Amino acid sequence: MSATVSSPPVLLLDAAQIAALMPVAEAIPVMSDMFGALAREQIHLPLRQIVRPPETLGAKGLLGMMPAFLSATVSGTPVYGAKVGTFFPGNSALGKDPHQGCVLLMSGETGELLAVMNAAEITGIRTAAVTGLATRLLARHDASRLALIGAGHQAHWHLAALAAARPLRHVRVASRSLASAQTFVDKEQPNYGFRLEAAQSVEAAVRDADIVVTVTNSTDPVLQAQWIAPGAHVNLVGSSTPRHREADTSLMARAQLFVDRRESTINESGDYLAAAAEGRIGPDDLLAELGELVIRTHAGRTDAESVTLFKSLGMGAQDVALAAALYHRAQAGNVGVRAAI
């Protein structure tokens, strides 16, 4: 009887190791490749599954499971993967990331577990990188004034991504309080050569902005169409469930709409669902997925005066693609802990 061949040790990567291996700017091309592969149908991507126990059980937050399969054309070798994560909005008040959990990476050839990685860091990096990619593809080339709405955990990564996407000159930051916006500005200003400024209100931040990004946990719109300048590009990032919204219906109806994935948008996006329920938009108004812009089957922005809007929901393929890239970098650099399990 032949002996059983042991599985390879499992790579463990914590948040600090992930951040060192994959700066946000370097994650943008990883996300571009992933979206191109998705548009070419080289990725299998089921909808996420959400576990939301009733409050009568004393449950807080929710659990999400986001699986994906990437073919060898995407990641070098075929891989299965999934993010198993929780979302606790109240964590921000505790100084903790609202997103917790892990990303699992498995061989697409043998099914063996290859890696377990910190999900919060991967989520932050890949989400911001996708925003950077959308901005590169949709914002005017001369866009240089950014309005950053929200000063929580995602804001740090998004500032880095937008700075990589366009040559920023001025950034206004708005948050629930002027104090929190100022704290963020004071912390981040030494890292950048352009000016950061805390804004008194969301309206003051976005009035003349070329690029707007929202990274809030709001269930009610924080952006109004009348505040958005002609030619601006808007990224809606924080609202990722049917209960959350960041843009009013008039803005959704006014803008040219682009999404990460149509199926996800019409099932999960509160911004889309609310405007659709009012009869202002429908599936045909979702002009293109990001992958269609990457492979150039859709032109994207049509003129300098239109408002473009990218609705980001997040997909398991983003997490798995970044995990696969991190796995290769960690193996090459001998980074991380390896454990037999």
PyMOL commands that set and color helices and strands:
alter all, ss='L'
color gray80, all
select helices_A, chain A and resi 15-21+24-39+55-57+72-75+89-94+119-138+153-165+178-191+202-206+225-227+249-254+262-268+270-277+283-285+290-294+316-333
alter helices_A, ss='H'
color red, helices_A
select strands_A, chain A and resi 10-13+43-44+49-51+62-70+79-87+99-107+113-118+145-149+170-174+195-198+211-214+233-236+256-259+286-289+308-311+337-339
alter strands_A, ss='S'
color yellow, strands_A
deselect
rebuild
show_as cartoon
